[in-house]
């Protein structure tokens, strides 16, 4: 059967960001340094392929610290953790490595600084997401109020409307968060915000790349996990930017080919925690079904790199 022609617009940048690269390297270097098993509290990043690959190398993934033995290293995920977690690890004299993305750590530092200025915090984020839980856990209960939508802003109850600051989860929709920030400033004119926005460069860049291809394509495929905030936002951004059909897939096996019947153009991107091997699998799946032409649409270039913690760069750091 003759293959129908299809143009695939490949978004750039896409896939792994510097924070994810660093977090994965931390787990790999910890296993190399101290041997298996190395425990990881929560998924190091939200991607099943990454987690399974690291598990095969000797990582053991747990949800809580009390699932870890005292005598093995434990790593905290890239999403960040409440202050109570490293405090508990110290109390148990555990060897731990914090893989929190430096851009998430920036939000934690901002939160602490505002608190020390006597300000109550409003966090723009998704309830239950590990990053949100970690940021709220930087301060005592009640000091961080969570809002997700413009509607939430209208009902949030604050202690003093003149002593407020806001921060945001790093993986939000740029457009959505702008609307929420505008609503906060309208209701609380004296609210303080970060000098530089908290949404990370990688989230912003991937959303801009999707916007650049959305109007060109009949369908958009986003490679990412269903619990990955930044991947879910890419689907939303694509839909709002004019793409009629946008689908999140964990791998090529998840593509709904029946839904793509009759298309001649498709966009492809990947969330910041999705490895390029999964993108290649999707491209190959399209190549097996279509006469494929690939066009890369590049909206920015990334050269950010984050160092791993010093304990992993030191030659001798025995497990104690």
Protein Blocks (a to p, Z undefined) as FASTA:
>chain_A
ZZddddddddddehjdfklmmmmmmmmmmmmmnopadddehjfbacfklmmmmmmnopac
dfbfklpcfkbccdddfkopafklmmmmmmnopacddfbdfklmmmmmmmmmmmmnopac
dddddehiaklmmmmmmpcehiaccdfbfklmmmoccfblklccddddfkbcfklmmmmm
mmmmmmmmmbccdfbdfbdfklmmmmmmmmmmmmmpmbdcddddfklmklmmmmmmmmmn
opabacddfbfklpcfklmgoiabdcddddfkbcfklmmmmmmmmmmmmccddddddfbd
cfbdcdddfklmpmbdcdZZ
